[in-house]
Amino acid sequence: MKNNQLIYIFLSTIPKWKVVTYKIIADKFGIHPRAVARILSQNHEPDIYPCYKVVHHDGKIGGYTHELWIEEKIRRLEKDWIKVVNGKISKEYFWLG
């Protein structure tokens, strides 16, 4: 199975009230965080594989490949009981997988 598929499967295991970072995924799969971002940008099924639950290591939201961009990412995170304050997420929501 390719890293892309494994990463997508990993995304589906993130608890509803948690997020992960690009670095956590990168370390888990032995790739660079930018490679993780590239893989996530190709996700065509965010309702199944929630790539919106991936943030920067400092809690910043980052980008989101969706027609509504960052507003949609925040909407989805808040729907999952994750507070976004000033474009950031508290580390209390981080999940180490």
C-alpha positions, 0 to 999 in steps of 0.5 A: 500500500502506498504512503498516500493510502496509509496516510488517508487511513490514518486520518480516518482514525483521528478522534473527533475532538482532536487534530494532528500536525503535518510533522506528526504524520511525517514522522509516522510515515518517514516523509517530509512534512511538505510531502504530507501537505502535497498528499493531503492536497490531493484528497478528494474525499475529506468527509471520509479522510478528514485532512482538515484535521491537520494543522501546523506544529504551532497550532496555526490552521494553515491552508485547505484545498477546498473552494471555501478555503480556510473558512471551511476548514475552521467550520469543519474543525468547530463542528468537531468540537475544536476551538479555533482562536485567532487562527490557531488551535490550542495544543490540548487538541493535539493527538499523537496518534 
